Amino acid sequence: MEYYDHSFRDIDWAKYQELFTKETKSENINRSTQINMLQQLLHHGVVHKSVLIMNEFWKETVKREKWKGNWFNYRNHFKDVIAPKIESFEFLHVKFRALLLFVSSRSVQEECAKNPKTNSMTQK
């Protein structure tokens, strides 16, 4: 998967590429795929406004998008590599970061809640 919507939700997704200049160690999941994964989750959050059952979400997404590999590789990659970094994605408005955390059932780290850069009161 080499393509993603470069302006999905009026977000400059190229900034994600700039944050992580080295490629991933995964043979199936590169930076473009990671962006696509985030966009899939964000789309679900905006449309359905509900928490996901992550196993089902990744099974359906990998099958529908015809991604290479097994769905659990994508689930684990998101859980272990991408999700812990969501709070630091300053290129995303805080409402989108919060939505990604919500749909994936992630909790906000105490450090993030205290940081004025990520606090919703400081962003318009």
C-alpha positions in Angstrom: 0.0 0.0 0.0 1.8 3.0 -1.2 -1.0 5.5 -1.4 -3.0 7.5 1.1 -5.2 10.6 0.9 -2.6 13.3 1.4 -5.3 15.8 2.7 -7.7 13.5 4.4 -9.8 15.7 6.8 -7.7 18.7 5.8 -4.7 17.3 7.6 -1.2 17.5 6.1 -0.3 13.8 6.4 3.2 14.5 5.0 4.0 15.8 8.5 3.7 12.2 9.7 6.3 11.1 7.2 8.6 13.9 8.5 8.2 12.8 12.1 9.5 9.3 11.3 12.2 9.5 8.7 13.4 5.9 9.1 11.3 3.1 7.6 9.6 0.5 9.7 11.1 -2.9 10.3 7.9 -4.6 9.1 8.0 -6.0 5.6 4.3 -5.2 5.0 3.8 -2.0 7.0 5.6 1.1 5.8 5.0 4.8 6.6 2.2 5.1 4.0 0.5 2.1 5.4 0.7 3.5 8.9 -1.0 6.7 7.6 -3.6 4.7 5.9 -4.2 2.8 9.2 -4.7 6.1 11.0 -7.0 7.4 8.4 -9.1 4.2 8.5 -9.5 4.6 12.3 -10.2 8.4 12.1 -12.8 7.8 9.4 -14.6 5.3 11.7 -14.4 7.7 14.6 -15.9 10.6 12.6 -18.6 8.5 11.0 -19.6 6.2 13.8 -18.4 8.0 16.9 -18.1 4.6 18.7 -15.4 2.5 20.2 -14.1 -0.3 18.0 -13.5 -3.9 18.7 -10.0 -3.8 17.4 -9.7 -7.5 16.3 -12.9 -7.2 14.2 -11.8 -3.8 12.8 -8.4 -5.1 11.6 -9.9 -8.3 10.2 -12.4 -6.4 8.1 -10.0 -3.6 7.1 -7.2 -5.9 5.9 -9.7 -8.0 4.0 -11.5 -5.0 2.4 -8.4 -3.1 1.5 -6.6 -6.3 0.4 -3.5 -5.5 2.5 -0.7 -8.0 2.5 -0.2 -10.2 5.5 -2.4 -11.2 8.4 -4.7 -8.9 10.2 -3.1 -9.5 13.6 0.2 -8.0 12.3 -1.7 -4.8 11.6 -3.4 -4.9 15.0 -0.2 -5.5 16.8 1.7 -2.9 14.9 -0.9 -0.3 15.7 -1.1 -1.3 19.4 2.7 -1.5 19.9 4.1 1.1 17.5 1.5 3.7 16.4 -1.0 4.0 19.3 1.6 4.9 22.0 2.6 7.9 19.8 -0.8 9.3 19.0 -0.6 11.9 21.8 2.6 13.3 20.3 1.1 13.8 16.8 1.1 17.6 16.9 0.2 17.8 13.2 -3.2 16.5 14.2 -5.7 18.7 16.0 -6.3 17.6 19.6 -9.9 16.6 18.7 -8.6 14.1 16.2 -6.0 12.7 18.6 -8.7 12.4 21.2 -10.9 10.6 18.7 -8.2 8.2 17.7 -7.6 7.4 21.4 -11.3 7.0 22.0 -12.1 4.6 19.1 -9.0 2.5 19.9 -9.8 2.4 23.6 -6.5 4.0 24.6 -6.2 6.0 27.7 -4.5 9.4 27.9 -1.2 9.4 29.7 -1.0 11.7 32.7 2.0 13.4 31.1 -0.1 14.4 28.1 -3.0 15.6 30.1 -0.7 18.1 31.9 1.1 19.3 28.8 -0.2 22.7 27.6 0.6 21.9 24.0 -1.8 18.9 24.0 -4.4 20.4 26.2 -7.7 21.1 24.3 -8.0 24.5 26.1 -5.0 25.8 24.2 -6.1 24.7 20.7 -8.9 26.3 18.7 
